[in-house]
Amino acid sequence: MPDPEIVLTDVVDDRLEAIIDDGLNAYNDEVIGYSDRRPLAVTVKDPATGEILGGAKGRTSLGLLFIELFWLPKALRGSGLGSRILRLMEEEGRRRGCRSAVLLTISFQAPDFYRRHGWRVFGDIPCDPPGTSRVFMTKDLA
C-alpha cells in the first residue's frame, strides 16, 4: 500500500468528525474494556414557542464531566438562570458517577462565574488578542 495522503483543510464535516470520534472511542473502549461516554445538555426554551434560547452542552466519560459549551443570550444573564443550569450539569455528572468536572473558558467570558460556584483554575494559556487567555477550570464533584 502506498503512503496515505495527508490533507490540510478547514472543512470539518459530520463524516470527518464521525471517523475521528468513532476511531478514538473504539480505541479507548478496547483499552478500558467498557464505554460509559454519554452526551449531556441543559437547554433553556422559550415557553411560548419551544425554541431553544441557550444552555450548556457537554458529556460524561470515565468519571469526568466535561462542560464543552455554555451560552445564554444577554437578556437572560444575571438572573440566576446560569447558576441553575450549571448546578443541573454538575448534579447529573454526579448521578452518572463523575468525581470531577472540567471546562475551558476565555478570560473575558466567565471565569469569575465559575469561581463563584466552586471551580478552580488549573491552567491559563495566553492567546489573542493580547491580554486574553484560555482558562482551564476544574471542580471536585465528590
N, C-alpha and C positions, 0 to 999 in steps of 0.2 A: 504494500500500500504506500503510495506517495505521502510525503509530509502534508498534514492538513493545512489549509489556507487560513490565515489569521486576518480578520476584517475588523477595522475600527469603524464604529457607527454611532450616530446619536439617535437612532431609531430603536427603541426598546418596546417591542410589541408583546402581545399576550403569549405568542408561541415561544419567543425567546425567554420570557420570564418563566414559563412553564418548564422548559428544558432545564434551565439552571436551577430553579426551585426544586423540581422533582428529582433531579440528579443529586443535589446536595441532601435533600431529605432522605432519599433512599440510602445514601452512604451513611448518614447519621443513624438511621434506623438499624442498619446492618451492624454498625459498631456498638450501639447502645443495646440493641435487642428488643426495642419497642418504640412505638410512636405515640407521643401524647400532645403533639402540637395542635392547637385549636385557635382559630381566629376569635377575636373579641371586639365588640364595638358597643358604644353607648351613644345613641343618637338623640337629638332634640328635634322634635317635629312641630310644625305649625298645627295647632288643634283644629283649625278650620279647614285646612286643605290637605293635611297629612304630609306636606312637603318637608323634607329633611332640611333643617336650617344650619346644622353643625353637629359637633360631637367629638368623640375620640375613637380611635381605632388602634388595634394592636393585636397581640397574640400571646398565648402562653405556651411554654415548652420547657421541658427539663427543669422544672421548679422555678422558672423565671417568668414574670410578667413583663412583656415589652410593650411600652406605650410608644407607638410609631408616629402618630399624628393626632393633634388636638387643636380644634379651632372652633371659635364661636364668633358670630357676627358682632360688630361693635355694640349694637343696641342691646345685646344680651349679656355683655360683660359687666362685672361689678355687682351682679345681682345675687351671687351665691350659687348660681347655676353651675359654673365651672367646678366649684368645690364639690357639689353633689355628683357631678359626672366622674371626677377623679376618685371620689370615695367609692362609687359603684365599680369602677375599674379595679381598684385595689381589693375590694371585698370579693369580687368574682375571682380575682387572682388567688386569693387565699382559699376560696372554695375549691379551686382547681389544684390546690396543693403547692402553690408557689410560696417560696420562702423569701424571695427578693423581687424587686422591680427595678427596671432600667428605662431611661428615656434620654433623648437628646433634644435640647432646645437651643436657641440662639440668645446671646446676651441681651438683645433688645426685645426678645419675646417675653418669656415668663419664668425665668429662674427664681425670682422672688416669690411668685405664686407657689411654686413647688416647695420652696424652702419653708413657707408658712404651713405646709402640710406634711412636714417631717422629712422631706427629701434632702439629700446632701450631695454636694458636688464631688465627683471623683476624677474629673478631668476637665481641662479648659484649653481649647486649641484656638489660637488666633486665626482669624480669617478676614475676608474683605467685607465691607470697607474697613480701613484701618480703625482700630479701637473696638472692633467687633470680635466676638469669639463664639465658637460652638461649645456648649456647656453640656457635659455628660453628667447625669444625675442618677442616684440610686436611693432605694428605700428598703429597709428591712420590713418584711411583711409578717414575720413570725409573731 
